[in-house]
């Protein structure tokens, strides 16, 4: 599988139908909602890799798996 942030190799984690979950050695362990994926694809957006990695790292500190939803995704795109 590939990372949804950097497109590098990542491990896909079994998730429910509401989100995809990845563990990337460079980006970290995260989830992204189906709504966020639709939004990203509809606009042809790509993640700002460094910004997304920092956001994931900052949000892993809480002990929860960070979830990129349709509200967070636009804040992490490469402009």
One Martini backbone bead per residue (centre of mass of N, CA, C, O) as a GRO file, in nm:
protein
   79
    1UNK     BB    1   0.103   0.032   0.008
    2UNK     BB    2   0.014   0.376   0.034
    3UNK     BB    3   0.059   0.688   0.114
    4UNK     BB    4  -0.162   0.970   0.144
    5UNK     BB    5   0.071   1.186   0.166
    6UNK     BB    6   0.364   1.071   0.007
    7UNK     BB    7   0.345   0.784  -0.160
    8UNK     BB    8   0.469   0.587   0.006
    9UNK     BB    9   0.532   0.334   0.191
   10UNK     BB   10   0.261   0.145   0.352
   11UNK     BB   11   0.041   0.046   0.602
   12UNK     BB   12  -0.252  -0.117   0.604
   13UNK     BB   13  -0.535  -0.073   0.804
   14UNK     BB   14  -0.791  -0.197   0.939
   15UNK     BB   15  -1.109  -0.056   0.865
   16UNK     BB   16  -1.364   0.115   0.826
   17UNK     BB   17  -1.584   0.275   0.595
   18UNK     BB   18  -1.506   0.584   0.699
   19UNK     BB   19  -1.192   0.496   0.673
   20UNK     BB   20  -0.843   0.530   0.643
   21UNK     BB   21  -0.543   0.341   0.733
   22UNK     BB   22  -0.202   0.443   0.819
   23UNK     BB   23   0.153   0.330   0.818
   24UNK     BB   24   0.425   0.548   0.812
   25UNK     BB   25   0.762   0.592   0.850
   26UNK     BB   26   0.740   0.918   0.791
   27UNK     BB   27   0.434   1.016   0.885
   28UNK     BB   28   0.276   0.789   1.024
   29UNK     BB   29  -0.016   0.742   1.215
   30UNK     BB   30  -0.335   0.737   1.036
   31UNK     BB   31  -0.645   0.898   0.945
   32UNK     BB   32  -0.897   0.904   0.673
   33UNK     BB   33  -1.167   1.021   0.547
   34UNK     BB   34  -1.389   0.986   0.297
   35UNK     BB   35  -1.463   1.289   0.271
   36UNK     BB   36  -1.169   1.387   0.236
   37UNK     BB   37  -1.103   1.225  -0.019
   38UNK     BB   38  -1.319   1.348  -0.199
   39UNK     BB   39  -1.224   1.641  -0.175
   40UNK     BB   40  -0.938   1.602  -0.284
   41UNK     BB   41  -1.016   1.479  -0.561
   42UNK     BB   42  -1.213   1.703  -0.664
   43UNK     BB   43  -0.960   1.930  -0.645
   44UNK     BB   44  -0.665   1.809  -0.684
   45UNK     BB   45  -0.522   1.761  -0.428
   46UNK     BB   46  -0.227   1.800  -0.214
   47UNK     BB   47  -0.020   1.735   0.019
   48UNK     BB   48   0.166   1.884   0.263
   49UNK     BB   49   0.395   1.696   0.388
   50UNK     BB   50   0.522   1.857   0.624
   51UNK     BB   51   0.257   1.957   0.750
   52UNK     BB   52   0.125   1.678   0.793
   53UNK     BB   53   0.347   1.555   0.969
   54UNK     BB   54   0.328   1.761   1.195
   55UNK     BB   55   0.030   1.717   1.264
   56UNK     BB   56   0.053   1.421   1.335
   57UNK     BB   57   0.267   1.446   1.559
   58UNK     BB   58   0.105   1.643   1.738
   59UNK     BB   59  -0.154   1.436   1.756
   60UNK     BB   60  -0.004   1.183   1.893
   61UNK     BB   61   0.039   1.290   2.187
   62UNK     BB   62  -0.258   1.198   2.290
   63UNK     BB   63  -0.277   0.872   2.190
   64UNK     BB   64  -0.417   0.916   1.929
   65UNK     BB   65  -0.537   0.873   1.620
   66UNK     BB   66  -0.515   1.064   1.365
   67UNK     BB   67  -0.775   1.266   1.198
   68UNK     BB   68  -0.857   1.330   0.868
   69UNK     BB   69  -1.082   1.559   0.772
   70UNK     BB   70  -1.277   1.785   0.590
   71UNK     BB   71  -1.162   2.023   0.774
   72UNK     BB   72  -0.846   1.957   0.773
   73UNK     BB   73  -0.746   1.907   0.480
   74UNK     BB   74  -0.728   2.209   0.367
   75UNK     BB   75  -0.483   2.273   0.578
   76UNK     BB   76  -0.284   2.032   0.422
   77UNK     BB   77  -0.228   2.163   0.158
   78UNK     BB   78  -0.081   2.232  -0.150
   79UNK     BB   79  -0.052   2.571  -0.276
   0.00000   0.00000   0.00000
